[in-house]
Amino acid sequence: MLNKIVLTMASLRLTSGTIEICAALLMLRLNQIDKALVVNSSLALVGPFILIATTTIGLIGMTDKLSFGKLAWVAAGVVCLLIGIMKK
């Protein structure tokens, strides 16, 4: 039997991958650079959301196994990742 939290995390990642594949197919169908850039830019919204959601669900599932100090380190790491992703 699969753990519900792991199943939810995997489902989010599968959804994200499906969106990426659909976006690639849409770019091929549109066959125009400007429209492909619009599709690609819209994916920039999906990626960080999936990252935050998956990490949050995983952390909620591990709250009973992690001390507050370790949870703070994980949260700091996620913040660093988001800063690195968002800043250019």
PyMOL commands that set and color helices and strands:
alter all, ss='L'
color gray80, all
select helices_A, chain A and resi 4-30+33-62+68-86
alter helices_A, ss='H'
color red, helices_A
deselect
rebuild
show_as cartoon
